[in-house]
Amino acid sequence: MQVDRYADAGDFLNAAGPWLASAEVENNVMLTLARSIADEPRRLKAPPYFAAAIDGAQIDCCGSRTPPHVMLVTNGTPGGLAALAADAFGALGRLPGVTGPRQAAAAFAKAWLTLAGGRATICMRQRLHRIERVGADLPAIQGMLREVTPSERALAVQWASAFALEAIPGRPSDIEESVDRHLRCSTLYFWDDGRPVAMCASPGRAPSGARINLVYTPPDLRRRGFATAAVSALTRRLLESGSQYCCLYTDLANPTSNSVYRRIGYRPVCDFDEYAFAES
């Protein structure tokens, strides 16, 4: 098993893009992240890591990381993920954690601990969902979906920060840079009912589909259907504009969000686990 490492996101996509696209929904984050870096270079805190473990002439699994975030891995064999962990250990030395499909994340974490020592703890369990058609029997919610304007940047940053604090506490995040990138790409939305009442985003597209994230409603405006309306409207817009599917992740510890997306028509694909690494 050899590991090919790529310093450039475009080179990684040229080499591994077709393989990633063969399981596009599961690999949507890696595909869209690499594409966004290739298309619009970012000021990262350190060089990104892109690699593929190759068995003979076939890709076994892939991994990517944009510091300071955790490693992202795809499905693969235990041997391929162990080879990927060994390459990452040699290249990076330290990692805050790993996320990926449940068995893949566990295999990478086990191999990483063998090399680096310490301990690994599951800090988040998520479920990936997919939709190809929005349900027709959703209740009508007053308001409309619209793009966030540059003049509303402060509110978007405030809400994105609140989202990160609730959804991914303790995880490093570049909130302002993320909001600015969404504003440049016109991929950040408010549900507007006389004023903004909920927010959602679509952070880039894979070859056949799109992903939705950053779904947030302020606490005093919750339980009125605004987030459901925003996500269903954005999903419909993306599907009507050419995406064959939309996908999103939910926190398995949050039954409310899982039930909301089921009502829209999202169905489970697979589960992802995130491990945090710590020294003993």
N, C-alpha and C positions, 0 to 999 in steps of 0.2 A: 504494500500500500504506500503510494507516494502522496505527498501534499504539495500542490502548486499554490504559491502565494502571489497575490496581485497587488501592486502598489497603486494601481489606478482603477477606479470603479468601472470605467468604460471597458478596460481589458477584462475585468472580471465578468462583466455582462456578456462580452463577446465569447468568452470561453464557457461560462456556466449558465448564461441566460436561457438557452433552449432547454437545458435540463431542469432548471428552476421552473420554467413555464409549463413543463409537463405535469406539475402538481401546483398550478398557479395559485389556487386559493390558499393552500397551506403556506406557500412561499411568498405571499403577497407583500409582506413587510420587507423582506430582504430585497425583492425585486424593485419595489418603489423607492426604498432607501438608496440603493445603489444607483438607480436612475436619476434621482434628485441630485446626488453628489456629482454624477457624471455631467448632468446638464447645467448645474448651477453650483460650482465649487464653493464650499463653505469654509469659514475660518474655524477649523476644528482645533480642539485643545492639544491634540496629538494626531499623527497620521492614522487614517483608518486601517482596519485589517480586513482583508478579503482573502479567502482561501477555499480550495476544493480538495477533498481527499479522493484520490483516483486509484481504482483497482483495475489494472490492465489498461484498457482504453476507455473505461466507463467511470463516470463520476459516481461516487458512493454517497457523499454528503458534502455540504458546504457550511461555512461559518463566516460571520461578518461582525465587526464591531466598530462603532464610532465613539471614541472616548468622550466623556467619562462613563458611558453606558455599559451595560452588561454585554456579554457575547450572545449572539443570536445564531442558533444552529438549526439545520433542517433534519428531517428524518434520514437515517442511514443505518448501517450495520454497527454493532459494538466495536468492531475492528476499525472501521472508518472513523468513527467518532473518537476513538482512542488516539488514532493517528492525528486527527485534527487537534485534539487537546495537547498532544506532545508538541506539535508545530506552534500552537499558540503560546505554550509555556516557554518555548525557546525564543519566540519573537517578542513576547510581552512581559513575561516573568510573573506578572500579577494580574488578576482579574477580580472585579467586584462580584461577578456572578455569571449565570448563563440562563437563557430562556429559549424554549423551543417546544416542539411536540413532546408530550409527557415522557415517552420512553427514550427519546433522543436526548432530552435535557438530563435525564437521570444517568444515561450512559456517559455523557460528556462530563458531568459532575463527578462521577465515580473515577473516571480516568484522570481528571484534573487533580483530585485529592491525592491520588497515588503519587503524582509528581510534585505537587506543591505542599501537601500536608494540609492541616487545618480541618475545618468542618464546613459542611454545606447544609443550609436550612431552606426549605421551601417557604418563600415569602409571598408568593401570589400564585393562585390557580385561576386560569382563564379558559373560556370556551370560545372557539372560533365559530361564527355563524355565517351562513350564506343565504342570499335571496335572489330570485330571478324575476319575481313578479310581486308587487305590493298587494296586500289584501284589499278587497273592495268594500268590506263592511266596517271600516274604521269610522269612529264617530267624527263628525265635523267639529273642528276647533277653530275658534275665531282667530284671525291673524293671517300672516303670510310669511313665506321664506324669502329672504333677500340677502344679498352679499353685504358683508361688513365693509364700511367705508374707512379710508385712512383717518378721517376725523374721529372715528370711534375706537381708535387704537387703544386708548387708555382703558376703556371699559373691557375690551377684548383681552388685554393683558391681565386685568383684575380677575376676570372670570376664568381665564386659562390657569392662572396661579391658584385660584380656589379649587379648580378641577384637579390639578396636580396634587394639591395638599390632601384632597379627599381620596383620590383614586390611586395615587402612587406615592404615599408619604415616605420621605427619606430617600427617594430615588433622585439622582441629579437630573436637572432638566434646564433647558435653555428657553425659558418661556418667551422672552421678548424676541429672540431670534426666530423662534417658531412662528409667533404671531406675525412678524414682519414678512416671513417667507410666504405665509398664507395670504397676506394682503397683496404681495407682489403677484401671486399666482391666481388671485381671485377664487380661493378655495375655502374661505371662512364665511360662515353664514349665521345670521340671527333669525329667530322666529320673532316677528314684530307684530304686536297687538297694541298699536298706538305708541309703543316703545319696545325696545328689545326685552324679551322675556325668557329666551333660551338661546343656546348656541350649539353649533356642530360644525364639523369640517370634513373635508375629503383630501387627505394628504397625498395626492398623486395617484396615477393609474398604472396598473399592470397592463400587459398586452391586451387582455380580454375583459378586465373588470376594474372595479374601484373599491376603495376601502373608506369607511366612515369612522371618525373618532372625535375626540374632544367634545363629547356630548355633555352639556352642562346647563342646569337650571338653578338659579339662586334659591336658597332654602325657603324664602318667604313666597316663592312663586311655584313651588312644587305641588304635585298631585292635582294639577289642572289640565294635564294632557299636552302641555307645550312641547316637551321633549319628544313625545311620541309623534306629534304633528311635524316637528322639525325634521326628525329622522326619516319619517315616511315620505315627506315632500322632497328631501334631498335624494333619497333612494330612487324615487320615481324620476326625478330630474336626471340622475346619472344613467339610469336604465334607458330612458327615452333619448339620451344623447349618444348612445352607442355602446355602453357597457353591457356585456352579456350577463353580468352578475354584480352584486355588491356584497361586501363582507364587513364584519365588525367583530370586535372582541368584547366579551363581558366578563366581569369578575364573578366567579362562581360563589363568592361570599355575599353577593348582592342579588337576592331573589327578585327584587323589584325590577331592576334593569333587564334581567333575563325574561321576565314575563312581558315587559313592554315590547321587546323586540320580537317575541313569539307572536304577539297580536298583530304586528306589522306584516309578518310572514317569514321572518328569518328562521332558519333551521340549523341545528348543530352540525358541524363538520368534524371537529376533533378538539381535544383539550391540550392546553399548553401549560407548562409549569415554569416558574422562575425560581432559581436557586440563588441565595446570597452566600458568598464565600467569606469565611472569617478565619483568622489565625487561631490556633488552639490556645 
